[in-house]
Amino acid sequence: MKKILVIDDEVAIRDLIELVPRRENDVVQTAENGKIALQLLDAVLYHIMVTSLKTALNYG
């Protein structure tokens, strides 16, 4: 079981990306911005992180 973090400011994109890993019984967490993502990264060690460059650049 992998732990996956999906970071995107668009909820539809986050929902779409998390569908396949959930079918494989992987744990998926989502964040709508970099601030939330950093909080999650402080608490959990993820195997995979998927992010949009736009979202990442908006937070710095």
C-alpha positions as CSV (number, residue, x, y, z in Angstrom):
1,M,0.0,0.0,0.0
2,K,1.5,3.3,-1.1
3,K,0.8,6.7,0.4
4,I,0.2,9.3,-2.3
5,L,-0.2,13.1,-2.0
6,V,-2.1,15.0,-4.7
7,I,-1.7,18.7,-4.8
8,D,-3.8,20.8,-7.1
9,D,-6.0,23.9,-6.7
10,E,-8.7,22.5,-8.9
11,V,-11.0,20.0,-7.0
12,A,-12.0,18.2,-10.2
13,I,-8.4,17.4,-11.0
14,R,-7.7,16.2,-7.5
15,D,-10.7,14.0,-7.6
16,L,-9.8,12.5,-10.9
17,I,-6.2,11.8,-10.0
18,E,-7.1,10.0,-6.8
19,L,-9.5,7.5,-8.5
20,V,-7.0,5.0,-9.8
21,P,-4.8,4.7,-6.7
22,R,-7.9,4.3,-4.5
23,R,-8.9,1.3,-6.6
24,E,-5.5,-0.2,-5.9
25,N,-6.1,0.3,-2.1
26,D,-3.5,2.9,-1.9
27,V,-3.9,5.8,0.6
28,V,-4.5,9.1,-1.1
29,Q,-4.5,12.5,0.5
30,T,-5.2,15.8,-1.3
31,A,-4.2,19.4,-0.7
32,E,-5.6,22.4,-2.5
33,N,-2.5,24.5,-2.0
34,G,1.2,24.5,-1.0
35,K,0.5,25.5,2.6
36,I,-1.7,22.5,3.2
37,A,0.7,20.3,1.4
38,L,3.6,21.3,3.6
39,Q,1.6,20.6,6.7
40,L,0.7,17.1,5.4
41,L,4.4,16.5,4.4
42,D,5.5,17.4,7.9
43,A,3.2,14.7,9.3
44,V,3.4,11.8,6.8
45,L,6.1,10.2,4.6
46,Y,4.6,9.8,1.1
47,H,5.8,7.4,-1.5
48,I,4.5,9.5,-4.4
49,M,3.6,13.2,-4.7
50,V,1.6,14.5,-7.7
51,T,1.4,18.3,-8.1
52,S,0.6,20.9,-10.7
53,L,3.3,23.4,-11.5
54,K,0.8,26.2,-11.3
55,T,-0.2,25.3,-7.8
56,A,3.4,24.8,-6.7
57,L,4.5,28.1,-8.2
58,N,1.6,30.1,-6.6
59,Y,2.8,29.2,-3.1
60,G,6.5,29.5,-3.8
